[in-house]
Amino acid sequence: MIVQFMFAFLYSIIFALILTFFFKRRAPGPFHGIFYFFCLIFLFTVALGAWLHPIGPMFRNVPWLSLLAIAFLIMLLMAELLPHREKHVVIKRKEILRPGEEPDDEDEEVLESEFKGLFWFILVCLIGAIFYAIFYIHF
């Protein structure tokens, strides 16, 4: 099980960096959301790796190619769902601001709170699926 976590950890780091810098996707959090992407890819890879039947070449009883395929598909799904940093269209309304006033950032705060809520919901579900798979397989 430790080797499976190590493979999932390595693949998640690689694909989070690819998603952030190559595909130019952004998420809330430090370093343009690399930690956010890492957590989602890692947890999906571990959960699906524990639930799926091992397929492909094995290294110490861990199907490393299956984990690579899972992490890659999760990364592609996230890349498709999130907007590109440079190509998305931002519609701004023109307001006349008085001196000393700042523009309203209410929309960004709402979007960030929705991202955080969805992130925690997915995080709890995936951790639950991982623990259920561990207890189901070993007991």
VODO-817289 format. One record per atom (N, C-alpha, C): atom name; residue in three letters; x, y, z. Coordinates in pm, 1 decimal. Layout:
<atoms>
<at=CA aa=ALA px=X py=Y pz=Z> $
...
</atoms>
This chain:
<atoms>
<at=N aa=MET px=82.2 py=-119.3 pz=0.0> $
<at=CA aa=MET px=0.0 py=0.0 pz=0.0> $
<at=C aa=MET px=87.1 py=126.5 pz=0.0> $
<at=N aa=ILE px=201.3 py=120.3 pz=69.5> $
<at=CA aa=ILE px=291.0 py=236.0 pz=73.7> $
<at=C aa=ILE px=346.8 py=265.4 pz=-65.1> $
<at=N aa=VAL px=380.0 py=160.9 pz=-139.2> $
<at=CA aa=VAL px=433.9 py=180.3 pz=-274.4> $
<at=C aa=VAL px=328.2 py=243.8 pz=-363.6> $
<at=N aa=GLN px=202.1 py=204.8 pz=-345.7> $
<at=CA aa=GLN px=93.4 py=265.1 pz=-423.2> $
<at=C aa=GLN px=80.5 py=414.2 pz=-391.5> $
<at=N aa=PHE px=92.5 py=451.0 pz=-263.5> $
<at=CA aa=PHE px=89.8 py=592.4 pz=-225.7> $
<at=C aa=PHE px=207.7 py=668.0 pz=-286.8> $
<at=N aa=MET px=324.0 py=605.0 pz=-290.7> $
<at=CA aa=MET px=440.8 py=671.6 pz=-348.2> $
<at=C aa=MET px=422.5 py=697.2 pz=-497.9> $
<at=N aa=PHE px=370.3 py=597.0 pz=-571.0> $
<at=CA aa=PHE px=344.8 py=617.1 pz=-713.3> $
<at=C aa=PHE px=239.6 py=726.2 pz=-734.6> $
<at=N aa=ALA px=131.4 py=720.9 pz=-657.0> $
<at=CA aa=ALA px=26.6 py=822.4 pz=-669.7> $
<at=C aa=ALA px=80.5 py=960.9 pz=-635.9> $
<at=N aa=PHE px=165.6 py=969.6 pz=-535.3> $
<at=CA aa=PHE px=224.8 py=1097.0 pz=-496.2> $
<at=C aa=PHE px=312.0 py=1153.7 pz=-608.2> $
<at=N aa=LEU px=396.1 py=1070.2 pz=-665.1> $
<at=CA aa=LEU px=484.5 py=1113.7 pz=-773.9> $
<at=C aa=LEU px=404.3 py=1158.1 pz=-896.3> $
<at=N aa=TYR px=307.0 py=1076.7 pz=-936.9> $
<at=CA aa=TYR px=225.5 py=1111.9 pz=-1053.1> $
<at=C aa=TYR px=145.4 py=1240.0 pz=-1028.5> $
<at=N aa=SER px=96.4 py=1258.0 pz=-906.5> $
<at=CA aa=SER px=17.1 py=1376.7 pz=-875.6> $
<at=C aa=SER px=100.7 py=1503.2 pz=-882.7> $
<at=N aa=ILE px=222.8 py=1496.7 pz=-834.1> $
<at=CA aa=ILE px=311.1 py=1613.8 pz=-842.6> $
<at=C aa=ILE px=338.6 py=1648.6 pz=-988.6> $
<at=N aa=ILE px=372.3 py=1548.7 pz=-1067.0> $
<at=CA aa=ILE px=404.6 py=1572.7 pz=-1208.1> $
<at=C aa=ILE px=285.2 py=1630.9 pz=-1282.2> $
<at=N aa=PHE px=167.6 py=1569.9 pz=-1264.5> $
<at=CA aa=PHE px=50.9 py=1615.4 pz=-1339.7> $
<at=C aa=PHE px=-5.0 py=1747.9 pz=-1287.8> $
<at=N aa=ALA px=13.5 py=1778.7 pz=-1159.2> $
<at=CA aa=ALA px=-27.6 py=1909.7 pz=-1108.6> $
<at=C aa=ALA px=59.0 py=2019.5 pz=-1170.0> $
<at=N aa=LEU px=188.1 py=1992.6 pz=-1182.6> $
<at=CA aa=LEU px=276.3 py=2090.1 pz=-1247.3> $
<at=C aa=LEU px=242.6 py=2106.0 pz=-1395.7> $
<at=N aa=ILE px=215.4 py=1996.3 pz=-1463.1> $
<at=CA aa=ILE px=177.6 py=2003.1 pz=-1605.0> $
<at=C aa=ILE px=47.8 py=2080.8 pz=-1622.0> $
<at=N aa=LEU px=-49.0 py=2054.7 pz=-1534.2> $
<at=CA aa=LEU px=-178.9 py=2122.2 pz=-1543.1> $
<at=C aa=LEU px=-164.6 py=2271.8 pz=-1519.8> $
<at=N aa=THR px=-77.3 py=2310.7 pz=-1428.9> $
<at=CA aa=THR px=-61.5 py=2452.1 pz=-1396.6> $
<at=C aa=THR px=22.5 py=2527.0 pz=-1499.2> $
<at=N aa=PHE px=134.5 py=2469.2 pz=-1539.3> $
<at=CA aa=PHE px=227.4 py=2543.6 pz=-1623.8> $
<at=C aa=PHE px=214.7 py=2512.8 pz=-1773.0> $
<at=N aa=PHE px=181.3 py=2391.4 pz=-1809.6> $
<at=CA aa=PHE px=168.9 py=2358.0 pz=-1951.0> $
<at=C aa=PHE px=29.6 py=2390.9 pz=-2003.5> $
<at=N aa=PHE px=-73.5 py=2346.6 pz=-1930.8> $
<at=CA aa=PHE px=-211.1 py=2375.1 pz=-1972.4> $
<at=C aa=PHE px=-259.8 py=2511.5 pz=-1924.5> $
<at=N aa=LYS px=-183.7 py=2575.3 pz=-1835.9> $
<at=CA aa=LYS px=-211.5 py=2710.7 pz=-1785.4> $
<at=C aa=LYS px=-349.9 py=2722.3 pz=-1722.2> $
<at=N aa=ARG px=-379.6 py=2630.9 pz=-1631.9> $
<at=CA aa=ARG px=-504.0 py=2637.2 pz=-1555.3> $
<at=C aa=ARG px=-471.2 py=2692.8 pz=-1418.1> $
<at=N aa=ARG px=-564.3 py=2761.7 pz=-1358.0> $
<at=CA aa=ARG px=-544.1 py=2821.5 pz=-1227.0> $
<at=C aa=ARG px=-656.1 py=2777.4 pz=-1134.0> $
<at=N aa=ALA px=-622.6 py=2769.7 pz=-1006.0> $
<at=CA aa=ALA px=-719.6 py=2734.6 pz=-902.4> $
<at=C aa=ALA px=-685.8 py=2815.9 pz=-778.2> $
<at=N aa=PRO px=-774.9 py=2817.8 pz=-680.2> $
<at=CA aa=PRO px=-743.5 py=2892.1 pz=-558.6> $
<at=C aa=PRO px=-630.2 py=2826.2 pz=-481.6> $
<at=N aa=GLY px=-557.4 py=2904.6 pz=-411.7> $
<at=CA aa=GLY px=-449.1 py=2850.9 pz=-330.1> $
<at=C aa=GLY px=-314.4 py=2903.6 pz=-373.3> $
<at=N aa=PRO px=-212.1 py=2863.8 pz=-299.5> $
<at=CA aa=PRO px=-77.4 py=2913.5 pz=-330.8> $
<at=C aa=PRO px=-23.0 py=2855.3 pz=-460.5> $
<at=N aa=PHE px=68.2 py=2928.6 pz=-520.5> $
<at=CA aa=PHE px=136.6 py=2887.4 pz=-642.9> $
<at=C aa=PHE px=38.0 py=2855.0 pz=-754.7> $
<at=N aa=HIS px=-62.3 py=2939.9 pz=-772.9> $
<at=CA aa=HIS px=-161.8 py=2927.2 pz=-879.2> $
<at=C aa=HIS px=-244.8 py=2800.0 pz=-866.7> $
<at=N aa=GLY px=-256.3 py=2743.3 pz=-748.7> $
<at=CA aa=GLY px=-341.9 py=2628.2 pz=-726.2> $
<at=C aa=GLY px=-275.9 py=2493.6 pz=-744.5> $
<at=N aa=ILE px=-144.1 py=2487.5 pz=-742.2> $
<at=CA aa=ILE px=-75.9 py=2358.7 pz=-758.8> $
<at=C aa=ILE px=-115.9 py=2263.1 pz=-646.7> $
<at=N aa=PHE px=-124.7 py=2312.6 pz=-522.6> $
<at=CA aa=PHE px=-163.2 py=2226.3 pz=-411.0> $
<at=C aa=PHE px=-305.7 py=2175.2 pz=-427.5> $
<at=N aa=TYR px=-392.8 py=2259.8 pz=-476.2> $
<at=CA aa=TYR px=-532.5 py=2221.6 pz=-502.2> $
<at=C aa=TYR px=-537.2 py=2109.1 pz=-605.5> $
<at=N aa=PHE px=-466.9 py=2127.1 pz=-715.9> $
<at=CA aa=PHE px=-463.2 py=2024.0 pz=-819.3> $
<at=C aa=PHE px=-397.5 py=1896.5 pz=-768.2> $
<at=N aa=PHE px=-288.9 py=1912.8 pz=-692.1> $
<at=CA aa=PHE px=-219.3 py=1796.1 pz=-638.0> $
<at=C aa=PHE px=-312.6 py=1713.2 pz=-549.7> $
<at=N aa=CYS px=-384.5 py=1779.7 pz=-460.3> $
<at=CA aa=CYS px=-474.5 py=1707.1 pz=-369.1> $
<at=C aa=CYS px=-581.2 py=1630.2 pz=-445.3> $
<at=N aa=LEU px=-643.3 py=1694.2 pz=-542.6> $
<at=CA aa=LEU px=-749.0 py=1626.0 pz=-617.5> $
<at=C aa=LEU px=-694.9 py=1509.0 pz=-699.1> $
<at=N aa=ILE px=-585.3 py=1529.6 pz=-768.7> $
<at=CA aa=ILE px=-528.7 py=1421.2 pz=-850.1> $
<at=C aa=ILE px=-480.3 py=1307.3 pz=-761.1> $
<at=N aa=PHE px=-415.1 py=1340.3 pz=-650.7> $
<at=CA aa=PHE px=-363.8 py=1237.4 pz=-560.0> $
<at=C aa=PHE px=-477.1 py=1154.0 pz=-501.0> $
<at=N aa=LEU px=-579.9 py=1220.2 pz=-449.4> $
<at=CA aa=LEU px=-688.4 py=1145.5 pz=-385.8> $
<at=C aa=LEU px=-767.4 py=1062.3 pz=-486.2> $
<at=N aa=PHE px=-792.5 py=1116.6 pz=-604.2> $
<at=CA aa=PHE px=-861.7 py=1037.3 pz=-706.7> $
<at=C aa=PHE px=-776.9 py=916.9 pz=-748.0> $
<at=N aa=THR px=-647.0 py=936.9 pz=-762.6> $
<at=CA aa=THR px=-559.5 py=827.6 pz=-803.9> $
<at=C aa=THR px=-554.7 py=718.0 pz=-698.2> $
<at=N aa=VAL px=-541.5 py=756.2 pz=-572.5> $
<at=CA aa=VAL px=-537.1 py=656.0 pz=-465.6> $
<at=C aa=VAL px=-671.6 py=584.0 pz=-452.8> $
<at=N aa=ALA px=-780.3 py=660.1 pz=-455.8> $
<at=CA aa=ALA px=-912.6 py=598.4 pz=-440.5> $
<at=C aa=ALA px=-943.8 py=504.1 pz=-556.4> $
<at=N aa=LEU px=-925.1 py=549.4 pz=-677.8> $
<at=CA aa=LEU px=-954.8 py=463.0 pz=-792.4> $
<at=C aa=LEU px=-855.6 py=348.7 pz=-803.0> $
<at=N aa=GLY px=-730.3 py=372.4 pz=-764.6> $
<at=CA aa=GLY px=-632.3 py=264.5 pz=-765.6> $
<at=C aa=GLY px=-665.3 py=155.4 pz=-665.5> $
<at=N aa=ALA px=-724.4 py=193.8 pz=-552.5> $
<at=CA aa=ALA px=-763.2 py=94.6 pz=-451.8> $
<at=C aa=ALA px=-888.1 py=18.0 pz=-492.6> $
<at=N aa=TRP px=-976.9 py=82.1 pz=-568.3> $
<at=CA aa=TRP px=-1103.4 py=20.0 pz=-604.8> $
<at=C aa=TRP px=-1095.7 py=-63.2 pz=-732.4> $
<at=N aa=LEU px=-1010.6 py=-23.7 pz=-826.3> $
<at=CA aa=LEU px=-1006.0 py=-93.4 pz=-954.1> $
<at=C aa=LEU px=-922.7 py=-220.0 pz=-946.4> $
<at=N aa=HIS px=-957.6 py=-312.4 pz=-1031.5> $
<at=CA aa=HIS px=-882.1 py=-437.5 pz=-1040.8> $
<at=C aa=HIS px=-747.2 py=-407.1 pz=-1105.0> $
<at=N aa=PRO px=-636.7 py=-459.8 pz=-1049.7> $
<at=CA aa=PRO px=-504.7 py=-429.3 pz=-1106.0> $
<at=C aa=PRO px=-490.6 py=-477.1 pz=-1250.4> $
<at=N aa=ILE px=-447.1 py=-388.6 pz=-1335.2> $
<at=CA aa=ILE px=-428.0 py=-419.3 pz=-1477.1> $
<at=C aa=ILE px=-289.6 py=-368.7 pz=-1516.1> $
<at=N aa=GLY px=-219.5 py=-443.5 pz=-1596.7> $
<at=CA aa=GLY px=-92.5 py=-398.8 pz=-1650.3> $
<at=C aa=GLY px=26.1 py=-446.1 pz=-1568.8> $
<at=N aa=PRO px=143.4 py=-391.4 pz=-1601.6> $
<at=CA aa=PRO px=266.1 py=-434.6 pz=-1533.4> $
<at=C aa=PRO px=263.7 py=-397.8 pz=-1385.2> $
<at=N aa=MET px=326.8 py=-483.6 pz=-1306.8> $
<at=CA aa=MET px=327.0 py=-464.9 pz=-1161.5> $
<at=C aa=MET px=469.6 py=-435.8 pz=-1112.5> $
<at=N aa=PHE px=479.2 py=-353.5 pz=-1011.0> $
<at=CA aa=PHE px=603.9 py=-330.4 pz=-939.6> $
<at=C aa=PHE px=571.6 py=-345.2 pz=-791.7> $
<at=N aa=ARG px=621.8 py=-451.3 pz=-729.9> $
<at=CA aa=ARG px=593.3 py=-482.6 pz=-589.5> $
<at=C aa=ARG px=443.3 py=-489.2 pz=-563.1> $
<at=N aa=ASN px=373.2 py=-559.3 pz=-649.3> $
<at=CA aa=ASN px=228.1 py=-580.3 pz=-642.1> $
<at=C aa=ASN px=147.7 py=-451.2 pz=-654.3> $
<at=N aa=VAL px=202.9 py=-352.0 pz=-719.1> $
<at=CA aa=VAL px=132.1 py=-226.2 pz=-744.5> $
<at=C aa=VAL px=125.6 py=-206.3 pz=-895.6> $
<at=N aa=PRO px=4.5 py=-190.8 pz=-950.4> $
<at=CA aa=PRO px=-8.0 py=-169.0 pz=-1095.3> $
<at=C aa=PRO px=26.9 py=-24.8 pz=-1131.4> $
<at=N aa=TRP px=154.1 py=4.0 pz=-1152.2> $
<at=CA aa=TRP px=200.8 py=141.1 pz=-1171.9> $
<at=C aa=TRP px=145.4 py=203.7 pz=-1299.3> $
<at=N aa=LEU px=123.0 py=123.3 pz=-1403.9> $
<at=CA aa=LEU px=69.7 py=178.6 pz=-1528.3> $
<at=C aa=LEU px=-77.4 py=217.5 pz=-1513.2> $
<at=N aa=SER px=-152.0 py=140.3 pz=-1435.9> $
<at=CA aa=SER px=-291.9 py=176.1 pz=-1409.7> $
<at=C aa=SER px=-301.3 py=306.9 pz=-1333.1> $
<at=N aa=LEU px=-214.4 py=324.1 pz=-1233.0> $
<at=CA aa=LEU px=-213.7 py=449.3 pz=-1157.1> $
<at=C aa=LEU px=-174.5 py=567.1 pz=-1244.9> $
<at=N aa=LEU px=-80.0 py=545.7 pz=-1334.0> $
<at=CA aa=LEU px=-40.3 py=651.3 pz=-1427.0> $
<at=C aa=LEU px=-157.3 py=690.1 pz=-1517.8> $
<at=N aa=ALA px=-229.4 py=590.3 pz=-1567.2> $
<at=CA aa=ALA px=-343.8 py=617.6 pz=-1654.9> $
<at=C aa=ALA px=-454.5 py=690.8 pz=-1579.8> $
<at=N aa=ILE px=-480.4 py=651.7 pz=-1456.5> $
<at=CA aa=ILE px=-584.1 py=718.8 pz=-1376.2> $
<at=C aa=ILE px=-546.3 py=864.6 pz=-1353.3> $
<at=N aa=ALA px=-423.3 py=889.0 pz=-1309.9> $
<at=CA aa=ALA px=-378.9 py=1026.6 pz=-1283.3> $
<at=C aa=ALA px=-382.1 py=1110.7 pz=-1411.0> $
<at=N aa=PHE px=-342.9 py=1051.7 pz=-1521.9> $
<at=CA aa=PHE px=-343.7 py=1123.4 pz=-1649.5> $
<at=C aa=PHE px=-486.0 py=1159.9 pz=-1691.1> $
<at=N aa=LEU px=-579.4 py=1066.6 pz=-1676.8> $
<at=CA aa=LEU px=-718.4 py=1094.9 pz=-1714.9> $
<at=C aa=LEU px=-782.4 py=1198.7 pz=-1623.3> $
<at=N aa=ILE px=-752.0 py=1194.9 pz=-1495.4> $
<at=CA aa=ILE px=-803.8 py=1296.7 pz=-1403.2> $
<at=C aa=ILE px=-747.0 py=1434.0 pz=-1439.6> $
<at=N aa=MET px=-618.2 py=1439.0 pz=-1473.7> $
<at=CA aa=MET px=-557.6 py=1565.7 pz=-1513.8> $
<at=C aa=MET px=-623.2 py=1620.2 pz=-1640.4> $
<at=N aa=LEU px=-647.4 py=1532.2 pz=-1738.2> $
<at=CA aa=LEU px=-712.7 py=1577.4 pz=-1861.6> $
<at=C aa=LEU px=-855.2 py=1625.6 pz=-1835.9> $
<at=N aa=LEU px=-926.5 py=1558.4 pz=-1747.0> $
<at=CA aa=LEU px=-1061.8 py=1601.3 pz=-1712.9> $
<at=C aa=LEU px=-1060.0 py=1738.9 pz=-1647.2> $
<at=N aa=MET px=-968.1 py=1761.4 pz=-1556.3> $
<at=CA aa=MET px=-957.8 py=1891.5 pz=-1491.5> $
<at=C aa=MET px=-915.5 py=1999.2 pz=-1591.7> $
<at=N aa=ALA px=-826.7 py=1964.9 pz=-1682.4> $
<at=CA aa=ALA px=-783.4 py=2062.0 pz=-1783.5> $
<at=C aa=ALA px=-898.5 py=2101.4 pz=-1874.4> $
<at=N aa=GLU px=-986.8 py=2007.8 pz=-1901.8> $
<at=CA aa=GLU px=-1101.0 py=2037.6 pz=-1989.0> $
<at=C aa=GLU px=-1206.5 py=2120.5 pz=-1916.2> $
<at=N aa=LEU px=-1225.0 py=2097.1 pz=-1788.7> $
<at=CA aa=LEU px=-1331.1 py=2164.6 pz=-1714.5> $
<at=C aa=LEU px=-1294.3 py=2306.1 pz=-1670.4> $
<at=N aa=LEU px=-1167.7 py=2329.8 pz=-1642.9> $
<at=CA aa=LEU px=-1126.2 py=2461.9 pz=-1596.1> $
<at=C aa=LEU px=-1090.3 py=2551.2 pz=-1714.0> $
<at=N aa=PRO px=-1122.3 py=2678.8 pz=-1705.4> $
<at=CA aa=PRO px=-1089.1 py=2769.2 pz=-1816.3> $
<at=C aa=PRO px=-939.8 py=2796.9 pz=-1825.1> $
<at=N aa=HIS px=-895.3 py=2822.8 pz=-1946.1> $
<at=CA aa=HIS px=-755.7 py=2858.4 pz=-1971.1> $
<at=C aa=HIS px=-730.9 py=2997.4 pz=-1916.5> $
<at=N aa=ARG px=-616.5 py=3016.8 pz=-1858.3> $
<at=CA aa=ARG px=-585.7 py=3144.3 pz=-1792.7> $
<at=C aa=ARG px=-587.0 py=3260.2 pz=-1890.7> $
<at=N aa=GLU px=-535.9 py=3241.0 pz=-2011.4> $
<at=CA aa=GLU px=-521.5 py=3352.5 pz=-2103.8> $
<at=C aa=GLU px=-635.9 py=3364.6 pz=-2203.9> $
<at=N aa=LYS px=-718.2 py=3261.6 pz=-2217.6> $
<at=CA aa=LYS px=-819.2 py=3264.4 pz=-2322.4> $
<at=C aa=LYS px=-961.5 py=3285.4 pz=-2273.6> $
<at=N aa=HIS px=-984.4 py=3290.6 pz=-2143.5> $
<at=CA aa=HIS px=-1121.3 py=3308.9 pz=-2097.8> $
<at=C aa=HIS px=-1161.9 py=3455.6 pz=-2112.8> $
<at=N aa=VAL px=-1287.4 py=3477.4 pz=-2127.4> $
<at=CA aa=VAL px=-1339.5 py=3611.3 pz=-2149.3> $
<at=C aa=VAL px=-1390.5 py=3665.4 pz=-2016.7> $
<at=N aa=VAL px=-1348.5 py=3782.9 pz=-1984.6> $
<at=CA aa=VAL px=-1393.7 py=3847.7 pz=-1862.8> $
<at=C aa=VAL px=-1482.4 py=3964.6 pz=-1904.2> $
<at=N aa=ILE px=-1603.3 py=3962.4 pz=-1855.3> $
<at=CA aa=ILE px=-1696.0 py=4071.3 pz=-1883.9> $
<at=C aa=ILE px=-1694.6 py=4164.6 pz=-1764.4> $
<at=N aa=LYS px=-1655.9 py=4284.9 pz=-1790.2> $
<at=CA aa=LYS px=-1649.5 py=4383.3 pz=-1683.2> $
<at=C aa=LYS px=-1752.2 py=4492.0 pz=-1710.8> $
<at=N aa=ARG px=-1812.0 py=4535.1 pz=-1606.8> $
<at=CA aa=ARG px=-1903.5 py=4647.4 pz=-1621.3> $
<at=C aa=ARG px=-1828.2 py=4774.6 pz=-1585.7> $
<at=N aa=LYS px=-1858.9 py=4875.0 pz=-1659.0> $
<at=CA aa=LYS px=-1789.7 py=5001.3 pz=-1636.5> $
<at=C aa=LYS px=-1863.0 py=5078.7 pz=-1528.1> $
<at=N aa=GLU px=-1788.9 py=5112.6 pz=-1430.1> $
<at=CA aa=GLU px=-1842.1 py=5194.4 pz=-1322.6> $
<at=C aa=GLU px=-1751.4 py=5314.8 pz=-1304.5> $
<at=N aa=ILE px=-1811.8 py=5420.6 pz=-1270.4> $
<at=CA aa=ILE px=-1731.9 py=5539.1 pz=-1241.3> $
<at=C aa=ILE px=-1700.1 py=5535.6 pz=-1092.7> $
<at=N aa=LEU px=-1573.6 py=5522.5 pz=-1064.9> $
<at=CA aa=LEU px=-1531.2 py=5516.5 pz=-926.7> $
<at=C aa=LEU px=-1487.1 py=5653.4 pz=-880.0> $
<at=N aa=ARG px=-1526.8 py=5683.5 pz=-761.2> $
<at=CA aa=ARG px=-1483.2 py=5808.8 pz=-702.0> $
<at=C aa=ARG px=-1340.9 py=5791.2 pz=-651.3> $
<at=N aa=PRO px=-1269.9 py=5896.9 pz=-637.6> $
<at=CA aa=PRO px=-1132.6 py=5885.6 pz=-586.3> $
<at=C aa=PRO px=-1130.6 py=5819.0 pz=-448.4> $
<at=N aa=GLY px=-1044.9 py=5720.4 pz=-433.4> $
<at=CA aa=GLY px=-1033.7 py=5650.2 pz=-306.2> $
<at=C aa=GLY px=-1117.6 py=5523.7 pz=-299.1> $
<at=N aa=GLU px=-1208.5 py=5501.1 pz=-393.8> $
<at=CA aa=GLU px=-1290.9 py=5379.9 pz=-394.5> $
<at=C aa=GLU px=-1218.9 py=5269.4 pz=-471.1> $
<at=N aa=GLU px=-1245.9 py=5147.1 pz=-430.5> $
<at=CA aa=GLU px=-1189.0 py=5032.3 pz=-498.7> $
<at=C aa=GLU px=-1300.6 py=4955.4 pz=-568.1> $
<at=N aa=PRO px=-1269.9 py=4883.1 pz=-677.9> $
<at=CA aa=PRO px=-1372.8 py=4806.1 pz=-745.8> $
<at=C aa=PRO px=-1425.1 py=4693.2 pz=-656.9> $
<at=N aa=ASP px=-1547.9 py=4652.5 pz=-683.7> $
<at=CA aa=ASP px=-1615.4 py=4549.4 pz=-604.6> $
<at=C aa=ASP px=-1560.8 py=4411.7 pz=-641.7> $
<at=N aa=ASP px=-1505.0 py=4341.2 pz=-544.6> $
<at=CA aa=ASP px=-1450.7 py=4207.4 pz=-566.8> $
<at=C aa=ASP px=-1544.0 py=4099.4 pz=-512.9> $
<at=N aa=GLU px=-1671.8 py=4129.7 pz=-506.7> $
<at=CA aa=GLU px=-1768.1 py=4036.0 pz=-448.7> $
<at=C aa=GLU px=-1780.9 py=3908.3 pz=-531.3> $
<at=N aa=ASP px=-1775.9 py=3919.5 pz=-665.6> $
<at=CA aa=ASP px=-1789.0 py=3801.6 pz=-750.3> $
<at=C aa=ASP px=-1673.8 py=3704.5 pz=-730.1> $
<at=N aa=GLU px=-1553.5 py=3755.0 pz=-716.8> $
<at=CA aa=GLU px=-1438.2 py=3668.6 pz=-693.8> $
<at=C aa=GLU px=-1447.5 py=3597.6 pz=-560.2> $
<at=N aa=GLU px=-1498.5 py=3666.8 pz=-458.9> $
<at=CA aa=GLU px=-1512.6 py=3604.6 pz=-327.6> $
<at=C aa=GLU px=-1615.5 py=3492.5 pz=-331.0> $
<at=N aa=VAL px=-1724.9 py=3511.4 pz=-402.9> $
<at=CA aa=VAL px=-1827.4 py=3407.8 pz=-414.9> $
<at=C aa=VAL px=-1771.2 py=3287.5 pz=-488.2> $
<at=N aa=LEU px=-1700.0 py=3310.3 pz=-597.3> $
<at=CA aa=LEU px=-1641.5 py=3200.7 pz=-673.4> $
<at=C aa=LEU px=-1538.5 py=3124.9 pz=-590.5> $
<at=N aa=GLU px=-1456.4 py=3195.9 pz=-516.2> $
<at=CA aa=GLU px=-1355.6 py=3130.4 pz=-433.0> $
<at=C aa=GLU px=-1420.9 py=3049.5 pz=-322.0> $
<at=N aa=SER px=-1528.4 py=3099.9 pz=-262.0> $
<at=CA aa=SER px=-1596.0 py=3022.8 pz=-157.0> $
<at=C aa=SER px=-1662.8 py=2898.3 pz=-215.0> $
<at=N aa=GLU px=-1714.4 py=2905.3 pz=-337.7> $
<at=CA aa=GLU px=-1772.1 py=2786.8 pz=-401.0> $
<at=C aa=GLU px=-1663.4 py=2684.0 pz=-431.5> $
<at=N aa=PHE px=-1545.9 py=2728.8 pz=-476.4> $
<at=CA aa=PHE px=-1433.9 py=2637.9 pz=-500.1> $
<at=C aa=PHE px=-1394.0 py=2567.7 pz=-371.3> $
<at=N aa=LYS px=-1386.3 py=2642.8 pz=-262.3> $
<at=CA aa=LYS px=-1345.9 py=2583.8 pz=-135.0> $
<at=C aa=LYS px=-1448.5 py=2482.7 pz=-86.4> $
<at=N aa=GLY px=-1576.2 py=2514.7 pz=-98.5> $
<at=CA aa=GLY px=-1680.3 py=2421.6 pz=-56.2> $
<at=C aa=GLY px=-1677.5 py=2293.5 pz=-137.3> $
<at=N aa=LEU px=-1663.4 py=2305.4 pz=-267.7> $
<at=CA aa=LEU px=-1656.6 py=2187.8 pz=-354.2> $
<at=C aa=LEU px=-1530.7 py=2107.4 pz=-325.0> $
<at=N aa=PHE px=-1420.9 py=2175.4 pz=-301.8> $
<at=CA aa=PHE px=-1295.1 py=2107.3 pz=-271.1> $
<at=C aa=PHE px=-1308.8 py=2023.4 pz=-144.9> $
<at=N aa=TRP px=-1364.3 py=2080.0 pz=-38.4> $
<at=CA aa=TRP px=-1376.7 py=2004.9 pz=86.2> $
<at=C aa=TRP px=-1474.9 py=1889.9 pz=73.4> $
<at=N aa=PHE px=-1581.5 py=1907.7 pz=-2.3> $
<at=CA aa=PHE px=-1677.4 py=1799.5 pz=-23.7> $
<at=C aa=PHE px=-1611.1 py=1683.5 pz=-97.8> $
<at=N aa=ILE px=-1539.0 py=1714.0 pz=-204.4> $
<at=CA aa=ILE px=-1469.4 py=1609.6 pz=-280.1> $
<at=C aa=ILE px=-1361.6 py=1545.2 pz=-193.6> $
<at=N aa=LEU px=-1291.0 py=1623.9 pz=-115.0> $
<at=CA aa=LEU px=-1186.4 py=1572.7 pz=-27.9> $
<at=C aa=LEU px=-1242.5 py=1471.3 pz=71.9> $
<at=N aa=VAL px=-1352.1 py=1503.9 pz=137.1> $
<at=CA aa=VAL px=-1412.3 py=1413.0 pz=235.0> $
<at=C aa=VAL px=-1462.4 py=1285.7 pz=166.7> $
<at=N aa=CYS px=-1526.1 py=1299.5 pz=51.3> $
<at=CA aa=CYS px=-1576.2 py=1181.5 pz=-20.7> $
<at=C aa=CYS px=-1461.8 py=1089.1 pz=-63.6> $
<at=N aa=LEU px=-1354.9 py=1144.6 pz=-114.5> $
<at=CA aa=LEU px=-1243.0 py=1062.5 pz=-159.4> $
<at=C aa=LEU px=-1169.8 py=995.1 pz=-43.7> $
<at=N aa=ILE px=-1151.0 py=1065.9 pz=65.2> $
<at=CA aa=ILE px=-1087.6 py=1003.9 pz=181.7> $
<at=C aa=ILE px=-1175.4 py=892.2 pz=236.7> $
<at=N aa=GLY px=-1305.9 py=914.5 pz=238.3> $
<at=CA aa=GLY px=-1397.7 py=808.2 pz=279.8> $
<at=C aa=GLY px=-1389.6 py=687.5 pz=187.8> $
<at=N aa=ALA px=-1381.4 py=710.6 pz=58.9> $
<at=CA aa=ALA px=-1370.3 py=599.8 pz=-37.0> $
<at=C aa=ALA px=-1238.9 py=525.0 pz=-19.3> $
<at=N aa=ILE px=-1132.2 py=596.4 pz=10.4> $
<at=CA aa=ILE px=-1001.8 py=532.0 pz=32.4> $
<at=C aa=ILE px=-1007.0 py=444.1 pz=156.8> $
<at=N aa=PHE px=-1058.2 py=497.0 pz=268.2> $
<at=CA aa=PHE px=-1065.7 py=417.2 pz=390.3> $
<at=C aa=PHE px=-1158.4 py=297.2 pz=374.1> $
<at=N aa=TYR px=-1270.1 py=316.6 pz=306.9> $
<at=CA aa=TYR px=-1361.7 py=204.5 pz=283.5> $
<at=C aa=TYR px=-1293.3 py=97.1 pz=199.9> $
<at=N aa=ALA px=-1218.7 py=137.4 pz=98.1> $
<at=CA aa=ALA px=-1148.9 py=39.8 pz=13.8> $
<at=C aa=ALA px=-1040.6 py=-33.5 pz=92.3> $
<at=N aa=ILE px=-969.1 py=37.8 pz=179.1> $
<at=CA aa=ILE px=-864.8 py=-26.8 pz=258.9> $
<at=C aa=ILE px=-926.1 py=-129.5 pz=353.4> $
<at=N aa=PHE px=-1032.8 py=-92.9 pz=424.1> $
<at=CA aa=PHE px=-1095.6 py=-187.1 pz=516.4> $
<at=C aa=PHE px=-1165.9 py=-300.0 pz=443.3> $
<at=N aa=TYR px=-1223.0 py=-272.1 pz=327.9> $
<at=CA aa=TYR px=-1291.6 py=-374.6 pz=249.0> $
<at=C aa=TYR px=-1192.4 py=-476.7 pz=194.7> $
<at=N aa=ILE px=-1077.5 py=-432.4 pz=151.9> $
<at=CA aa=ILE px=-977.4 py=-522.5 pz=93.5> $
<at=C aa=ILE px=-906.8 py=-603.5 pz=201.3> $
<at=N aa=HIS px=-872.5 py=-540.7 pz=314.2> $
<at=CA aa=HIS px=-789.2 py=-607.1 pz=414.4> $
<at=C aa=HIS px=-867.7 py=-679.6 pz=523.4> $
<at=N aa=PHE px=-996.5 py=-651.9 pz=537.5> $
<at=CA aa=PHE px=-1071.2 py=-717.7 pz=644.7> $
<at=C aa=PHE px=-1186.9 py=-796.3 pz=592.4> $
</atoms>
